[in-house]
Amino acid sequence: MKNTLIAIACLGMTTLAHGGDWDEPQAPFTLYGNTHYVGPKGVGAVLVTSPAGHILIDAGTTKSPDAIAASIRQLGFKIEDVKYILTSHEHGDHVGGAARLQEMTGATVIGSAASTAVMKTGKPNRADPQFGSLSDMTPVANTRAVRNGDTVTVGPLAITAHYTPGHTPGGMSWTWQSTENGRTANMVYADSLNAFGLNGFRYGGDAHWPDARRQLEGSIAKIAGLKCDVLVSAHPEFAGLWERKAQVAQRGNAAFIDTGACWQYAERARQRLDKQLAEEQKR
C-alpha cells in the first residue's frame, strides 16, 4: 500500500499500476550527445559521460541498482567510473538505490541539505507531505550537500543544481549542456513538482512545513523559466519522454528536443497544486 500511495503522489495520477512497475525493464539509450538514459521505465536515471569520469543522476528504488549498472555497461561505460550520484528528492523510488550504487561505484551522493539529511539517516523528514506513508531507507555513507546554483564538475562536465522544493522539502533539479552533430542542447533533469499531501498535510498551511505552497510555486516558476531543449523528469512519462523516443527512428536524437517541454511540465504542476488547494478547502 505504501508504494502505491507514494507512486500516486509522485506521478499526480488517480490510478497507477503497483509500485513494482517502477522497475519495468528499459533498454538504455542515448538521449543526446554524451547524455544517456540508464534507468528502468518508471523512474528516471541519467548518465552524463566524459573521458575523465561520469555523473549519474538519480538511483532508483532498492531494486534498481543492478539494472542501472547493467545498462551503463551495455552502453560501453564502466560503472566504476561514476564519480558522483546526483539526486532529485528524498523518496525511496529515487534514492532507495543510492547506498547500493555508492558501494558499486565509490561515488559521492549529492543532494540538497534537506535531502542529504534524510539519506544519511534513512529516516523520512517529518515535514515531508507524505510523512507517515514513507518507509525507512538504507543510510548512505558518503553524502555532500550543495547549494542552489552550485555546479558539480568532473573533467569537462558541469552540472548545475537548482533547488526545487515542494513535492518534498529537499527537491532538486539539474541542468547541463550536451553537444551532438555540432548542435549544443540545454539538458534538464526535473524533479517531481507534484503537490500531494497525505495524513492531513496541507499545502495551504501546515504546521510542519508552513512555507510549502510558496516554495512549490517558486519551483514551478523556476522550471518553467529554464533554458530547456531536452527534458527528462524524475518519472519520465510525465515529461513525454517515451512519446519522443518513439520518433527517434524517423528523426534521430533530435526527436528528444522540445523547447516547450519544461513550460508544459510546470503548467501541469501548477494545475495539480490548484487542485490540491481546492481539495484542502473542502476538508
SEVONU-780112 format. One record per residue (C-alpha): residue number from 1; residue in three letters; z, x, y. Coordinates in Angstrom, 2 decimals. Layout:
+-----+------+---------+---------+---------+
: seq : type :       z :       x :       y :
+-----+------+---------+---------+---------+
: NUM :  ala :       Z :       X :       Y :
...
+-----+------+---------+---------+---------+
This chain:
+-----+------+---------+---------+---------+
: seq : type :       z :       x :       y :
+-----+------+---------+---------+---------+
:   1 :  met :    0.00 :    0.00 :    0.00 :
:   2 :  lys :    0.85 :    2.78 :    2.45 :
:   3 :  asn :   -2.58 :    4.42 :    2.06 :
:   4 :  thr :   -4.36 :    1.13 :    2.68 :
:   5 :  leu :   -2.34 :    0.43 :    5.83 :
:   6 :  ile :   -2.98 :    3.90 :    7.19 :
:   7 :  ala :   -6.68 :    3.56 :    6.40 :
:   8 :  ile :   -6.90 :    0.31 :    8.37 :
:   9 :  ala :   -5.01 :    1.97 :   11.23 :
:  10 :  cys :   -7.31 :    4.98 :   11.35 :
:  11 :  leu :  -10.53 :    3.06 :   11.00 :
:  12 :  gly :   -9.85 :   -0.06 :   13.01 :
:  13 :  met :  -11.15 :   -2.40 :   10.33 :
:  14 :  thr :   -9.74 :   -5.62 :    8.95 :
:  15 :  thr :  -10.92 :   -4.80 :    5.44 :
:  16 :  leu :  -11.28 :   -1.49 :    3.69 :
:  17 :  ala :  -11.51 :   -0.23 :    0.15 :
:  18 :  his :   -8.44 :    1.50 :   -1.26 :
:  19 :  gly :   -7.50 :    4.78 :    0.41 :
:  20 :  gly :   -8.73 :    6.71 :   -2.62 :
:  21 :  asp :  -12.25 :    6.13 :   -1.29 :
:  22 :  trp :  -11.47 :    8.66 :    1.44 :
:  23 :  asp :  -12.24 :   11.33 :   -1.15 :
:  24 :  glu :  -15.52 :    9.87 :   -2.34 :
:  25 :  pro :  -17.67 :   12.95 :   -3.09 :
:  26 :  gln :  -20.15 :   14.06 :   -0.46 :
:  27 :  ala :  -22.57 :   16.96 :   -0.85 :
:  28 :  pro :  -22.23 :   19.46 :    2.02 :
:  29 :  phe :  -24.99 :   19.71 :    4.59 :
:  30 :  thr :  -25.85 :   21.46 :    7.84 :
:  31 :  leu :  -25.27 :   19.36 :   10.94 :
:  32 :  tyr :  -26.79 :   21.71 :   13.49 :
:  33 :  gly :  -27.19 :   25.47 :   13.63 :
:  34 :  asn :  -24.00 :   27.10 :   12.35 :
:  35 :  thr :  -22.10 :   23.81 :   12.04 :
:  36 :  his :  -21.80 :   22.21 :    8.60 :
:  37 :  tyr :  -20.22 :   19.10 :    7.11 :
:  38 :  val :  -17.95 :   20.05 :    4.18 :
:  39 :  gly :  -15.62 :   17.06 :    3.84 :
:  40 :  pro :  -15.58 :   14.11 :    1.49 :
:  41 :  lys :  -17.34 :   10.97 :    2.66 :
:  42 :  gly :  -14.34 :    9.14 :    4.06 :
:  43 :  val :  -12.55 :   11.80 :    6.10 :
:  44 :  gly :  -14.21 :   14.49 :    8.17 :
:  45 :  ala :  -14.13 :   18.23 :    7.66 :
:  46 :  val :  -16.49 :   20.55 :    9.55 :
:  47 :  leu :  -17.11 :   24.28 :    9.09 :
:  48 :  val :  -18.34 :   26.40 :   12.00 :
:  49 :  thr :  -19.57 :   29.79 :   10.79 :
:  50 :  ser :  -20.16 :   33.31 :   12.08 :
:  51 :  pro :  -20.52 :   36.81 :   10.61 :
:  52 :  ala :  -17.00 :   37.56 :   11.94 :
:  53 :  gly :  -15.40 :   34.63 :   10.11 :
:  54 :  his :  -15.32 :   30.86 :   10.10 :
:  55 :  ile :  -13.35 :   27.97 :   11.59 :
:  56 :  leu :  -12.63 :   24.80 :    9.63 :
:  57 :  ile :  -11.84 :   21.54 :   11.42 :
:  58 :  asp :   -9.52 :   19.17 :    9.51 :
:  59 :  ala :   -8.16 :   19.47 :    6.00 :
:  60 :  gly :   -8.43 :   16.01 :    4.46 :
:  61 :  thr :   -5.99 :   14.43 :    2.03 :
:  62 :  thr :   -3.94 :   16.16 :   -0.66 :
:  63 :  lys :   -6.91 :   15.55 :   -2.97 :
:  64 :  ser :   -9.49 :   17.11 :   -0.62 :
:  65 :  pro :   -8.93 :   20.92 :   -0.67 :
:  66 :  asp :  -10.73 :   21.79 :   -3.92 :
:  67 :  ala :  -13.78 :   19.73 :   -2.92 :
:  68 :  ile :  -13.82 :   21.23 :    0.60 :
:  69 :  ala :  -13.63 :   24.75 :   -0.85 :
:  70 :  ala :  -16.41 :   23.95 :   -3.31 :
:  71 :  ser :  -18.60 :   22.62 :   -0.50 :
:  72 :  ile :  -18.05 :   25.77 :    1.55 :
:  73 :  arg :  -19.08 :   27.91 :   -1.42 :
:  74 :  gln :  -22.06 :   25.68 :   -2.16 :
:  75 :  leu :  -23.38 :   26.41 :    1.34 :
:  76 :  gly :  -23.13 :   30.14 :    0.59 :
:  77 :  phe :  -19.94 :   30.96 :    2.50 :
:  78 :  lys :  -16.61 :   32.35 :    1.32 :
:  79 :  ile :  -13.53 :   30.17 :    1.65 :
:  80 :  glu :  -11.54 :   33.37 :    2.22 :
:  81 :  asp :  -13.49 :   33.96 :    5.45 :
:  82 :  val :  -11.96 :   30.88 :    7.12 :
:  83 :  lys :   -9.69 :   32.31 :    9.83 :
:  84 :  tyr :   -8.41 :   29.11 :   11.45 :
:  85 :  ile :   -7.97 :   25.49 :   10.38 :
:  86 :  leu :   -8.07 :   23.22 :   13.43 :
:  87 :  thr :   -6.63 :   19.72 :   13.10 :
:  88 :  ser :   -7.18 :   16.30 :   14.65 :
:  89 :  his :   -3.99 :   14.28 :   14.12 :
:  90 :  glu :   -0.84 :   14.43 :   12.07 :
:  91 :  his :   -1.57 :   11.85 :    9.35 :
:  92 :  gly :   -1.91 :   12.68 :    5.68 :
:  93 :  asp :   -5.57 :   11.69 :    5.44 :
:  94 :  his :   -6.49 :   14.50 :    7.86 :
:  95 :  val :   -3.85 :   17.20 :    7.35 :
:  96 :  gly :   -2.46 :   16.35 :    3.93 :
:  97 :  gly :   -4.59 :   19.17 :    2.51 :
:  98 :  ala :   -3.65 :   21.71 :    5.19 :
:  99 :  ala :   -0.92 :   23.52 :    3.22 :
: 100 :  arg :   -3.15 :   23.96 :    0.16 :
: 101 :  leu :   -6.16 :   25.09 :    2.21 :
: 102 :  gln :   -3.93 :   27.57 :    4.00 :
: 103 :  glu :   -2.91 :   29.01 :    0.64 :
: 104 :  met :   -6.58 :   29.35 :   -0.31 :
: 105 :  thr :   -7.67 :   30.97 :    2.94 :
: 106 :  gly :   -4.67 :   32.60 :    4.62 :
: 107 :  ala :   -5.78 :   30.82 :    7.79 :
: 108 :  thr :   -3.54 :   29.78 :   10.65 :
: 109 :  val :   -3.35 :   25.99 :   11.05 :
: 110 :  ile :   -3.73 :   24.92 :   14.68 :
: 111 :  gly :   -2.90 :   21.67 :   16.45 :
: 112 :  ser :   -1.01 :   20.29 :   19.43 :
: 113 :  ala :    2.70 :   20.80 :   19.93 :
: 114 :  ala :    3.39 :   17.30 :   18.60 :
: 115 :  ser :    1.15 :   17.60 :   15.55 :
: 116 :  thr :    2.30 :   21.08 :   14.53 :
: 117 :  ala :    5.92 :   19.89 :   14.69 :
: 118 :  val :    5.06 :   17.31 :   12.03 :
: 119 :  met :    3.07 :   19.77 :    9.91 :
: 120 :  lys :    5.88 :   22.35 :    9.97 :
: 121 :  thr :    8.42 :   19.89 :    8.56 :
: 122 :  gly :    6.16 :   17.47 :    6.70 :
: 123 :  lys :    8.17 :   14.63 :    8.27 :
: 124 :  pro :    6.50 :   11.86 :   10.33 :
: 125 :  asn :    7.18 :   11.63 :   14.05 :
: 126 :  arg :    9.49 :    8.70 :   14.93 :
: 127 :  ala :    7.22 :    7.92 :   17.89 :
: 128 :  asp :    4.13 :    7.52 :   15.66 :
: 129 :  pro :    2.73 :    3.97 :   15.94 :
: 130 :  gln :    2.60 :    3.81 :   12.12 :
: 131 :  phe :    6.09 :    5.25 :   11.55 :
: 132 :  gly :    7.73 :    3.67 :    8.53 :
: 133 :  ser :    4.42 :    3.45 :    6.69 :
: 134 :  leu :    3.79 :    7.20 :    6.57 :
: 135 :  ser :    4.65 :    9.42 :    3.62 :
: 136 :  asp :    6.08 :   12.92 :    3.87 :
: 137 :  met :    3.59 :   15.80 :    3.56 :
: 138 :  thr :    3.82 :   19.33 :    2.19 :
: 139 :  pro :    5.06 :   21.51 :    5.08 :
: 140 :  val :    2.57 :   24.02 :    6.48 :
: 141 :  ala :    3.96 :   27.55 :    6.66 :
: 142 :  asn :    1.87 :   29.15 :    9.42 :
: 143 :  thr :    1.03 :   26.94 :   12.39 :
: 144 :  arg :    0.16 :   27.50 :   16.01 :
: 145 :  ala :    0.25 :   25.01 :   18.86 :
: 146 :  val :   -2.42 :   25.20 :   21.53 :
: 147 :  arg :   -2.52 :   23.59 :   24.94 :
: 148 :  asn :   -5.10 :   21.20 :   26.30 :
: 149 :  gly :   -8.15 :   23.25 :   27.32 :
: 150 :  asp :   -7.27 :   26.30 :   25.21 :
: 151 :  thr :  -10.12 :   27.94 :   23.30 :
: 152 :  val :   -9.86 :   29.24 :   19.73 :
: 153 :  thr :  -12.17 :   32.19 :   19.10 :
: 154 :  val :  -13.47 :   34.09 :   16.08 :
: 155 :  gly :  -16.13 :   36.65 :   16.94 :
: 156 :  pro :  -18.81 :   34.68 :   18.82 :
: 157 :  leu :  -17.24 :   31.31 :   18.00 :
: 158 :  ala :  -15.37 :   29.49 :   20.77 :
: 159 :  ile :  -13.95 :   26.02 :   20.09 :
: 160 :  thr :  -12.08 :   24.21 :   22.86 :
: 161 :  ala :   -9.07 :   21.94 :   22.34 :
: 162 :  his :   -8.83 :   18.56 :   24.07 :
: 163 :  tyr :   -5.58 :   16.63 :   23.86 :
: 164 :  thr :   -6.46 :   13.05 :   22.87 :
: 165 :  pro :   -3.15 :   11.32 :   22.04 :
: 166 :  gly :   -2.98 :    7.59 :   21.45 :
: 167 :  his :   -3.64 :    6.99 :   17.79 :
: 168 :  thr :   -0.78 :    9.44 :   17.29 :
: 169 :  pro :    1.28 :   11.44 :   19.79 :
: 170 :  gly :   -0.37 :   14.70 :   18.71 :
: 171 :  gly :   -4.05 :   13.81 :   18.55 :
: 172 :  met :   -6.64 :   16.45 :   19.41 :
: 173 :  ser :  -10.42 :   16.61 :   19.65 :
: 174 :  trp :  -12.60 :   19.73 :   19.69 :
: 175 :  thr :  -15.83 :   20.88 :   21.36 :
: 176 :  trp :  -18.18 :   23.85 :   20.92 :
: 177 :  gln :  -21.87 :   24.70 :   21.00 :
: 178 :  ser :  -24.33 :   25.37 :   18.20 :
: 179 :  thr :  -27.94 :   26.53 :   18.51 :
: 180 :  glu :  -30.89 :   25.68 :   16.28 :
: 181 :  asn :  -34.57 :   26.50 :   16.84 :
: 182 :  gly :  -33.81 :   27.66 :   20.37 :
: 183 :  arg :  -32.00 :   24.47 :   21.40 :
: 184 :  thr :  -28.26 :   24.54 :   22.10 :
: 185 :  ala :  -26.32 :   21.35 :   21.36 :
: 186 :  asn :  -22.90 :   20.28 :   22.59 :
: 187 :  met :  -20.85 :   19.55 :   19.46 :
: 188 :  val :  -17.86 :   17.19 :   19.43 :
: 189 :  tyr :  -15.30 :   16.54 :   16.72 :
: 190 :  ala :  -13.49 :   13.44 :   17.98 :
: 191 :  asp :  -10.11 :   12.33 :   16.78 :
: 192 :  ser :   -9.30 :    8.71 :   15.95 :
: 193 :  leu :   -8.80 :    6.69 :   19.13 :
: 194 :  asn :   -7.76 :    3.50 :   17.39 :
: 195 :  ala :   -4.79 :    1.55 :   18.73 :
: 196 :  phe :   -2.88 :    0.29 :   15.73 :
: 197 :  gly :    0.85 :   -0.27 :   15.58 :
: 198 :  leu :    2.94 :   -1.17 :   12.56 :
: 199 :  asn :    6.56 :   -2.27 :   12.15 :
: 200 :  gly :    6.75 :   -3.72 :   15.63 :
: 201 :  phe :    5.26 :   -0.84 :   17.60 :
: 202 :  arg :    3.85 :   -1.99 :   20.95 :
: 203 :  tyr :    1.17 :   -0.16 :   22.93 :
: 204 :  gly :    2.20 :   -2.41 :   25.80 :
: 205 :  gly :    5.57 :   -0.65 :   25.93 :
: 206 :  asp :    7.55 :    0.83 :   23.06 :
: 207 :  ala :   10.97 :    2.45 :   23.20 :
: 208 :  his :    9.89 :    5.39 :   21.07 :
: 209 :  trp :    6.63 :    6.09 :   22.96 :
: 210 :  pro :    6.63 :    4.20 :   26.28 :
: 211 :  asp :    3.53 :    6.02 :   27.55 :
: 212 :  ala :    1.29 :    5.32 :   24.54 :
: 213 :  arg :   -1.10 :    2.94 :   26.32 :
: 214 :  arg :   -1.65 :    5.18 :   29.33 :
: 215 :  gln :   -2.20 :    8.23 :   27.15 :
: 216 :  leu :   -4.66 :    6.42 :   24.88 :
: 217 :  glu :   -6.59 :    5.11 :   27.88 :
: 218 :  gly :   -6.81 :    8.68 :   29.16 :
: 219 :  ser :   -8.05 :    9.92 :   25.79 :
: 220 :  ile :  -10.71 :    7.22 :   25.61 :
: 221 :  ala :  -11.95 :    8.19 :   29.08 :
: 222 :  lys :  -11.91 :   11.86 :   28.11 :
: 223 :  ile :  -14.09 :   11.37 :   25.02 :
: 224 :  ala :  -16.47 :    9.11 :   26.96 :
: 225 :  gly :  -16.94 :   11.85 :   29.55 :
: 226 :  leu :  -17.54 :   14.82 :   27.27 :
: 227 :  lys :  -20.84 :   16.66 :   27.11 :
: 228 :  cys :  -21.85 :   15.28 :   23.75 :
: 229 :  asp :  -25.02 :   15.80 :   21.74 :
: 230 :  val :  -23.74 :   15.79 :   18.15 :
: 231 :  leu :  -20.63 :   13.75 :   17.35 :
: 232 :  val :  -18.54 :   13.83 :   14.20 :
: 233 :  ser :  -15.41 :   11.70 :   14.16 :
: 234 :  ala :  -12.30 :   12.08 :   12.03 :
: 235 :  his :  -13.65 :    9.19 :    9.93 :
: 236 :  pro :  -17.37 :    9.96 :   10.12 :
: 237 :  glu :  -18.76 :    6.48 :    9.50 :
: 238 :  phe :  -17.30 :    5.32 :   12.82 :
: 239 :  ala :  -19.47 :    7.75 :   14.74 :
: 240 :  gly :  -22.62 :    6.65 :   12.90 :
: 241 :  leu :  -22.92 :    9.95 :   11.02 :
: 242 :  trp :  -24.33 :    8.51 :    7.81 :
: 243 :  glu :  -26.99 :    6.48 :    9.63 :
: 244 :  arg :  -28.13 :    9.60 :   11.46 :
: 245 :  lys :  -28.10 :   11.66 :    8.28 :
: 246 :  ala :  -30.47 :    9.13 :    6.67 :
: 247 :  gln :  -33.07 :   10.10 :    9.31 :
: 248 :  val :  -32.94 :   13.85 :    8.62 :
: 249 :  ala :  -35.81 :   13.76 :    6.13 :
: 250 :  gln :  -38.13 :   12.50 :    8.88 :
: 251 :  arg :  -36.66 :   14.21 :   11.96 :
: 252 :  gly :  -34.80 :   17.28 :   10.72 :
: 253 :  asn :  -31.35 :   18.06 :   12.09 :
: 254 :  ala :  -32.41 :   16.71 :   15.48 :
: 255 :  ala :  -31.57 :   13.34 :   13.90 :
: 256 :  phe :  -27.90 :   14.15 :   14.44 :
: 257 :  ile :  -28.39 :   14.34 :   18.21 :
: 258 :  asp :  -27.31 :   11.19 :   20.03 :
: 259 :  thr :  -26.23 :   11.77 :   23.61 :
: 260 :  gly :  -24.70 :    8.30 :   23.83 :
: 261 :  ala :  -22.55 :    8.60 :   20.72 :
: 262 :  cys :  -19.32 :    9.70 :   22.43 :
: 263 :  trp :  -19.53 :    6.93 :   25.01 :
: 264 :  gln :  -20.13 :    4.35 :   22.29 :
: 265 :  tyr :  -17.26 :    5.69 :   20.20 :
: 266 :  ala :  -14.95 :    5.49 :   23.21 :
: 267 :  glu :  -16.11 :    1.99 :   24.11 :
: 268 :  arg :  -15.25 :    0.71 :   20.63 :
: 269 :  ala :  -11.81 :    2.27 :   21.02 :
: 270 :  arg :  -11.32 :    0.55 :   24.38 :
: 271 :  gln :  -12.22 :   -2.80 :   22.81 :
: 272 :  arg :   -9.76 :   -2.17 :   19.99 :
: 273 :  leu :   -6.99 :   -1.36 :   22.49 :
: 274 :  asp :   -7.71 :   -4.61 :   24.38 :
: 275 :  lys :   -7.43 :   -6.49 :   21.08 :
: 276 :  gln :   -4.19 :   -4.75 :   20.19 :
: 277 :  leu :   -2.62 :   -5.56 :   23.56 :
: 278 :  ala :   -3.68 :   -9.21 :   23.25 :
: 279 :  glu :   -2.11 :   -9.42 :   19.80 :
: 280 :  glu :    1.10 :   -7.92 :   21.13 :
: 281 :  gln :    1.31 :  -10.60 :   23.81 :
: 282 :  lys :    1.37 :  -13.27 :   21.08 :
: 283 :  arg :    4.45 :  -11.81 :   19.35 :
+-----+------+---------+---------+---------+
